[in-house]
Amino acid sequence: MSQSLELGWIKERVRKNEYLYSFHADEERRNEGLRIAEVEEALLHGQILEDYPNDPRGPSCLVYGSSRGQPIHVVCGRNRSGWLVLITVYIPMMPKWKSPTERNRP
């Protein structure tokens, strides 16, 4: 049975500071030069770009948002305790992304 994450739930978890960074997400955030506040802003004003309800690791989704004009992607999931987990964080760019909201498909 699949279950999607809802944008309202994601935003509420961020507002309540009820979320965790995976090691990978925090490492990627640092590599991209993004501050935690910028990722939070992207999540609070973002939109779900892709939904992965049947991911073997559990339902997740790709949120697209921005901070200070910089597009940011955050893959979000939920852990067994019901907390929001930020799985990865990155700035979308070529060759994988044609634009912040459109994948570059061969």
N, C-alpha and C positions, 0 to 999 in steps of 0.2 A: 504494500500500500504506500503510495507517495503522499508527501505532505510538503507544500511549498512554504517558504518563509514569506512573511508579509512585510511590506515597507513600513507600515505603522509600528509593527512590533520592533523592527530594527531600530527605528528612530527613538522609540521609547527606551530601549535598552541603552542606547548611547546617552540619552538625556539623564538616565538614572545611574550612569557609569557602571552598568552591569554587562560588561563585555570584556573579552580577553583577546590578546594578540597571540597567535601561534608563534613559535620561534621563527618560522619562515616569514610570516607577515611582518614581524618587527624587523627582521634582517633586511627584507626588501624595502620597507619604509625608510630605513636608514640609508640604504644604497641609493634610493631615489632622492634623498635629501628632504624628505617630508617630515614635518612636525606632527605630533599626535593631534594637536588642535586642527591642523589642516585636514587630516583624515576624518576627524569628527565632523567638521564643517561639510565635507563632501557627503558623508552619510546622512547628515541631518537635512540636507537640501537636495539629495540625489534621487535617482529613480532606478528601479530594477531594469537592467538591460537584458539579462538572460537569466532564466530560471532552470535549476538543475534538481527537480524534485526526486529523481531516481538515482542520484549519485550513490555509489556503493558505500561511501563513508558517511552518508546521511544527507538529507536535503540541504541544498545550498543555492546561492544565487550570486550574480555579478551585479554590483551596484555601481552606477556611473554618477559621479558628482564632480564638483570642482571647488577649488579654494584659491582665491586671489587670481582667478583667470586660468589656473592650471588644472587641466582635466585629471581626474584620479579614478582609478578602478579599484574596487574592494570586493573580493570574494568572501561572502559571509556564510556561516553555518550556525548550527546550534549544538551545544554539547549535551551530554546526558543529564546534566543538572539544570538545563534550560537557559543557560547563558548564551549570549551572542558570542561567536568566535570569529575573529577576523583571520581568514585562512591565508590570504595573500593580499598585498597592496602594491600597486604599480601605476606608472604613468603610461597610458596607452600610446604606442607609436609604431611606425613602420618597422619591420615588414609585417608584423602581425595585425596591426590596425591601420586601416585606410584613413579613418577619422576616429574621434573619441567614441563614436557610437556605431561604427561600421567596421566589421572584420574585413581584412584583405584576403579575399578568397581567390585561389589560383584558377 
